Amino acid sequence: MRPRFQADADLSMKIVTGLRLRESNVEFRTARESRILGLSDPDVLKHAANTGLILVSHDEKTMPGHLSRFLRSQSSPGVIIVPQRLPLGAAIDDLLIVWTASDAVEWRDHVSFLPL
């Protein structure tokens, strides 16, 4: 099964929009669409796990630790960290590669950092 994505509240909408424009079949839900704005990081991870969506976030400082604690009690579809210093085009290209060239299970219970 192809990866499906959930944008964290901090993720640039330009990344979501750019990926959707490059590939209209990609599932990439915004924080607003999923109604996770204002939720704590553990609750966002829980939502992503319950919906089977890989969380995509700019939060490279605290999200890896939150995922580590989350994995002590349950599984996660995974987290992809997009550093804010990564150029927009590179972030979109790498997420497109993730979507086209991998299976969702490859990301399960891992935190991965872009660039690939």
N, CA, C and O of each residue as an XYZ file, in Angstrom:
464
protein
N       0.849     -1.178      0.000
C       0.000      0.000      0.000
C       0.898      1.247      0.000
O       1.920      1.296      0.685
N       0.500      2.220     -0.763
C       1.267      3.470     -0.837
C       1.171      4.244      0.478
O       0.162      4.175      1.181
N       2.229      4.978      0.796
C       2.175      5.828      1.984
C       1.092      6.898      1.843
O       0.823      7.404      0.753
N       0.491      7.218      2.971
C      -0.490      8.303      3.066
C       0.009      9.222      4.163
O       0.567      8.759      5.158
N      -0.187     10.526      3.987
C       0.451     11.502      4.853
C      -0.543     12.357      5.634
O      -1.648     12.653      5.180
N      -0.093     12.743      6.841
C      -0.804     13.693      7.692
C       0.155     14.832      8.001
O       1.214     14.607      8.587
N      -0.199     16.040      7.617
C       0.626     17.209      7.933
C       0.426     17.600      9.389
O      -0.705     17.695      9.866
N       1.520     17.823     10.083
C       1.471     18.386     11.422
C       1.069     19.856     11.292
O       1.191     20.445     10.218
N       0.597     20.435     12.370
C       0.152     21.833     12.326
C       1.275     22.785     11.934
O       1.016     23.857     11.386
N       2.521     22.402     12.211
C       3.645     23.290     11.908
C       4.160     23.159     10.475
O       5.002     23.956     10.059
N       3.684     22.185      9.713
C       4.214     21.949      8.381
C       3.738     23.019      7.402
O       2.566     23.398      7.400
N       4.646     23.492      6.586
C       4.325     24.506      5.586
C       3.274     23.977      4.611
O       3.425     22.896      4.041
N       2.213     24.755      4.432
C       1.171     24.378      3.475
C       1.721     24.354      2.053
O       1.145     23.699      1.184
N       2.819     25.052      1.801
C       3.423     25.030      0.471
C       3.892     23.621      0.110
O       3.861     23.238     -1.060
N       4.322     22.857      1.100
C       4.749     21.480      0.855
C       3.539     20.617      0.492
O       3.576     19.859     -0.477
N       2.478     20.738      1.270
C       1.261     19.968      0.999
C       0.721     20.326     -0.386
O       0.433     19.441     -1.191
N       0.588     21.600     -0.654
C       0.047     22.059     -1.932
C       0.941     21.627     -3.089
O       0.451     21.156     -4.115
N       2.239     21.787     -2.925
C       3.173     21.419     -3.984
C       3.131     19.940     -4.309
O       3.168     19.562     -5.479
N       3.053     19.099     -3.289
C       2.992     17.659     -3.536
C       1.673     17.284     -4.197
O       1.648     16.464     -5.114
N       0.587     17.876     -3.740
C      -0.718     17.614     -4.355
C      -0.729     18.048     -5.829
O      -1.347     17.386     -6.663
N      -0.054     19.147     -6.147
C       0.008     19.597     -7.542
C       0.851     18.657     -8.396
O       0.530     18.416     -9.560
N       1.918     18.130     -7.827
C       2.789     17.204     -8.566
C       2.133     15.850     -8.768
O       2.343     15.204     -9.795
N       1.331     15.409     -7.784
C       0.685     14.099     -7.860
C      -0.697     14.192     -7.235
O      -0.840     14.195     -6.012
N      -1.697     14.266     -8.076
C      -3.065     14.473     -7.580
C      -3.619     13.275     -6.815
O      -4.588     13.425     -6.072
N      -3.034     12.101     -6.977
C      -3.538     10.908     -6.281
C      -2.975     10.726     -4.876
O      -3.415      9.843     -4.141
N      -2.010     11.551     -4.501
C      -1.415     11.405     -3.175
C      -2.428     11.837     -2.114
O      -3.137     12.829     -2.283
N      -2.484     11.082     -1.024
C      -3.321     11.487      0.108
C      -2.421     12.203      1.107
O      -1.513     11.608      1.687
N      -2.692     13.493      1.296
C      -1.899     14.315      2.200
C      -2.875     15.252      2.892
O      -3.237     16.301      2.358
N      -3.292     14.862      4.077
C      -4.272     15.650      4.822
C      -3.593     16.776      5.588
O      -2.522     16.597      6.166
N      -4.225     17.919      5.582
C      -3.717     19.044      6.359
C      -4.187     18.904      7.803
O      -5.104     18.140      8.104
N      -3.541     19.654      8.685
C      -3.958     19.653     10.093
C      -5.384     20.166     10.233
O      -6.158     19.667     11.050
N      -5.719     21.154      9.436
C      -7.080     21.704      9.485
C      -8.105     20.670      9.012
O      -9.144     20.490      9.648
N      -7.817     19.997      7.908
C      -8.733     18.980      7.390
C      -8.974     17.864      8.403
O     -10.079     17.332      8.507
N      -7.937     17.523      9.137
C      -8.042     16.445     10.118
C      -8.456     16.916     11.505
O      -8.637     16.112     12.419
N      -8.600     18.211     11.646
C      -9.021     18.801     12.924
C      -8.077     18.461     14.077
O      -8.500     18.100     15.175
N      -6.781     18.591     13.782
C      -5.782     18.339     14.830
C      -5.082     19.611     15.278
O      -4.161     19.553     16.093
N      -5.501     20.756     14.761
C      -4.913     22.023     15.194
C      -5.113     22.188     16.694
O      -6.217     21.996     17.203
N      -4.054     22.540     17.394
C      -4.141     22.769     18.830
C      -3.961     21.522     19.679
O      -3.897     21.623     20.904
N      -3.879     20.340     19.059
C      -3.657     19.119     19.837
C      -2.192     19.015     20.253
O      -1.307     19.551     19.586
N      -1.952     18.330     21.343
C      -0.580     18.072     21.778
C       0.085     17.094     20.811
O      -0.596     16.371     20.084
N       1.403     17.078     20.807
C       2.122     16.153     19.923
C       1.729     14.699     20.164
O       1.512     13.976     19.192
N       1.625     14.233     21.412
C       1.185     12.850     21.616
C      -0.211     12.576     21.036
O      -0.464     11.493     20.507
N      -1.105     13.552     21.137
C      -2.438     13.363     20.566
C      -2.409     13.373     19.039
O      -3.181     12.658     18.400
N      -1.532     14.171     18.459
C      -1.371     14.168     17.003
C      -0.826     12.814     16.548
O      -1.294     12.264     15.550
N       0.153     12.275     17.266
C       0.682     10.952     16.937
C      -0.409      9.889     17.051
O      -0.483      8.980     16.224
N      -1.237     10.002     18.053
C      -2.340      9.047     18.230
C      -3.323      9.141     17.058
O      -3.768      8.122     16.529
N      -3.653     10.362     16.661
C      -4.556     10.548     15.521
C      -3.960      9.927     14.259
O      -4.647      9.211     13.530
N      -2.682     10.202     14.005
C      -2.035      9.642     12.820
C      -2.044      8.114     12.869
O      -2.283      7.462     11.853
N      -1.787      7.550     14.033
C      -1.806      6.092     14.172
C      -3.206      5.535     13.936
O      -3.365      4.514     13.268
N      -4.208      6.197     14.477
C      -5.585      5.717     14.321
C      -6.074      5.790     12.877
O      -6.941      5.015     12.473
N      -5.521      6.717     12.102
C      -5.945      6.873     10.705
C      -4.972      6.224      9.721
O      -5.232      6.201      8.518
N      -3.856      5.698     10.225
C      -2.886      5.030      9.365
C      -2.093      5.967      8.474
O      -1.667      5.585      7.384
N      -1.893      7.202      8.941
C      -1.196      8.213      8.149
C       0.183      8.501      8.725
O       0.339      8.619      9.941
N       1.174      8.613      7.864
C       2.523      8.999      8.277
C       2.503     10.486      8.600
O       2.085     11.298      7.774
N       2.947     10.841      9.783
C       2.976     12.242     10.185
C       4.186     12.930      9.553
O       5.308     12.432      9.642
N       3.950     14.075      8.915
C       5.017     14.865      8.306
C       5.087     16.185      9.074
O       4.099     16.912      9.173
N       6.268     16.480      9.613
C       6.411     17.618     10.523
C       7.738     18.336     10.304
O       8.702     17.750      9.812
N       7.770     19.611     10.676
C       9.031     20.358     10.718
C       9.706     20.205     12.086
O      10.856     20.617     12.242
N       9.036     19.633     13.063
C       9.490     19.601     14.452
C      10.588     18.558     14.664
O      10.327     17.443     15.115
N      11.810     18.941     14.332
C      12.930     18.010     14.474
C      13.501     17.972     15.891
O      14.322     17.108     16.202
N      13.077     18.897     16.751
C      13.602     18.940     18.119
C      12.838     18.030     19.073
O      13.452     17.262     19.814
N      11.514     18.103     19.066
C      10.756     17.348     20.071
C       9.986     16.146     19.524
O       9.712     15.205     20.270
N       9.629     16.158     18.231
C       8.808     15.062     17.711
C       9.494     13.698     17.787
O       8.822     12.715     18.102
N      10.813     13.585     17.511
C      11.433     12.266     17.655
C      11.293     11.691     19.073
O      11.048     10.496     19.236
N      11.445     12.528     20.079
C      11.275     12.062     21.457
C       9.834     11.665     21.758
O       9.584     10.668     22.435
N       8.891     12.452     21.250
C       7.483     12.096     21.432
C       7.181     10.755     20.770
O       6.454      9.937     21.333
N       7.731     10.524     19.581
C       7.494      9.246     18.911
C       8.110      8.106     19.698
O       7.496      7.048     19.830
N       9.300      8.299     20.218
C       9.951      7.251     21.007
C       9.086      6.846     22.199
O       8.924      5.657     22.474
N       8.539      7.820     22.899
C       7.655      7.520     24.035
C       6.348      6.876     23.564
O       5.839      5.962     24.213
N       5.812      7.342     22.456
C       4.574      6.807     21.893
C       4.733      5.321     21.561
O       3.825      4.523     21.798
N       5.891      4.962     21.013
C       6.127      3.583     20.589
C       6.254      2.605     21.754
O       6.235      1.393     21.542
N       6.380      3.099     22.953
C       6.426      2.215     24.121
C       5.087      1.528     24.358
O       5.031      0.458     24.964
N       3.997      2.151     23.874
C       2.674      1.592     24.138
C       1.887      1.224     22.884
O       0.920      0.465     22.965
N       2.289      1.752     21.725
C       1.566      1.403     20.505
C       2.411      1.659     19.279
O       3.469      2.284     19.346
N       1.920      1.162     18.157
C       2.613      1.282     16.893
C       2.237      2.590     16.198
O       1.204      3.192     16.489
N       3.101      3.013     15.274
C       2.882      4.248     14.522
C       3.137      3.990     13.040
O       4.005      3.190     12.690
N       2.389      4.661     12.170
C       2.690      4.566     10.735
C       4.027      5.214     10.387
O       4.543      5.023      9.286
N       4.590      5.979     11.322
C       5.882      6.615     11.120
C       5.790      8.129     11.120
O       4.708      8.711     11.047
N       6.951      8.744     11.203
C       7.073     10.203     11.193
C       8.185     10.568     10.217
O       9.264      9.975     10.234
N       7.909     11.540      9.377
C       8.926     12.090      8.479
C       9.148     13.542      8.879
O       8.218     14.349      8.897
N      10.392     13.854      9.197
C      10.764     15.207      9.591
C      11.348     15.935      8.377
O      12.269     15.451      7.719
N      10.794     17.090      8.110
C      11.261     17.943      7.015
C      11.909     19.174      7.654
O      11.198     20.078      8.095
N      13.234     19.226      7.713
C      13.877     20.400      8.297
C      13.448     21.676      7.563
O      13.329     21.683      6.338
N      13.220     22.739      8.311
C      12.763     23.978      7.695
C      13.799     24.568      6.747
O      13.447     25.322      5.840
N      15.055     24.241      6.943
C      16.107     24.763      6.067
C      16.151     24.029      4.719
O      16.827     24.481      3.795
N      15.435     22.900      4.600
C      15.413     22.159      3.340
C      14.605     22.943      2.310
O      13.472     23.336      2.589
N      15.167     23.177      1.130
C      14.408     23.910      0.110
C      13.071     23.235     -0.199
O      12.962     22.009     -0.190
N      12.077     24.045     -0.467
C      10.724     23.572     -0.735
C      10.694     22.501     -1.821
O      10.066     21.457     -1.648
N      11.367     22.756     -2.931
C      11.371     21.793     -4.036
C      11.967     20.457     -3.639
O      11.471     19.409     -4.053
N      13.023     20.480     -2.842
C      13.656     19.242     -2.387
C      12.716     18.459     -1.475
O      12.638     17.234     -1.571
N      12.002     19.156     -0.593
C      11.056     18.496      0.302
C       9.946     17.824     -0.507
O       9.583     16.679     -0.239
N       9.415     18.533     -1.488
C       8.351     17.973     -2.322
C       8.879     16.781     -3.125
O       8.220     15.744     -3.200
N      10.059     16.923     -3.719
C      10.655     15.825     -4.484
C      10.832     14.578     -3.620
O      10.489     13.474     -4.042
N      11.366     14.755     -2.417
C      11.609     13.601     -1.548
C      10.305     12.947     -1.099
O      10.220     11.720     -1.040
N       9.303     13.740     -0.785
C       8.017     13.143     -0.398
C       7.375     12.423     -1.577
O       6.699     11.411     -1.393
N       7.578     12.932     -2.767
C       7.068     12.244     -3.950
C       7.785     10.912     -4.142
O       7.159      9.920     -4.513
N       9.077     10.881     -3.895
C       9.828      9.622     -3.960
C       9.297      8.643     -2.919
O       9.084      7.469     -3.220
N       9.085      9.119     -1.703
C       8.517      8.255     -0.654
C       7.201      7.656     -1.139
O       6.963      6.458     -0.986
N       6.352      8.494     -1.723
C       5.029      8.048     -2.154
C       5.108      7.065     -3.322
O       4.367      6.082     -3.352
N       5.997      7.319     -4.283
C       6.035      6.480     -5.479
C       6.902      5.235     -5.334
O       6.629      4.222     -5.977
N       7.927      5.288     -4.514
C       8.925      4.215     -4.515
C       8.977      3.393     -3.242
O       9.904      2.603     -3.057
N       8.007      3.560     -2.364
C       8.050      2.763     -1.136
C       6.654      2.292     -0.767
O       5.650      2.727     -1.330
N       6.631      1.407      0.178
C       5.385      0.892      0.723
C       5.214      1.469      2.123
O       6.196      1.692      2.831
N       3.984      1.707      2.516
C       3.713      2.318      3.820
C       4.360      1.556      4.972
O       4.789      2.175      5.946
N       4.440      0.232      4.886
C       4.998     -0.542      6.000
C       6.476     -0.262      6.225
O       6.988     -0.511      7.317
N       7.169      0.250      5.215
C       8.591      0.559      5.366
C       8.836      1.698      6.350
O       9.945      1.835      6.866
N       7.830      2.507      6.614
C       7.978      3.687      7.469
C       7.469      3.437      8.885
O       7.682      4.254      9.782
N       6.792      2.296      9.083
C       6.171      1.979     10.367
C       7.183      2.008     11.507
O       8.261      1.418     11.432
N       6.796      2.717     12.561
C       7.557      2.796     13.815
C       8.949      3.411     13.660
O       9.848      3.114     14.447
N       9.132      4.262     12.654
C      10.416      4.937     12.441
C      10.220      6.442     12.322
O       9.176      6.922     11.883
N      11.232      7.153     12.718
C      11.312      8.579     12.402
C      12.388      8.716     11.343
O      13.499      8.214     11.508
N      12.063      9.384     10.273
C      12.993      9.572      9.160
C      13.131     11.068      8.897
O      12.190     11.839      9.083
N      14.305     11.451      8.469
C      14.595     12.853      8.198
C      14.856     13.056      6.716
O      15.576     12.276      6.093
N      14.269     14.103      6.153
C      14.611     14.503      4.792
C      15.819     15.420      4.882
O      15.976     16.090      5.903
N      16.682     15.490      3.871
C      16.567     14.797      2.601
C      16.871     13.312      2.731
O      17.539     12.864      3.662
N      16.351     12.567      1.757
C      16.552     11.115      1.767
C      18.008     10.766      1.567
O      18.363      9.587      1.547
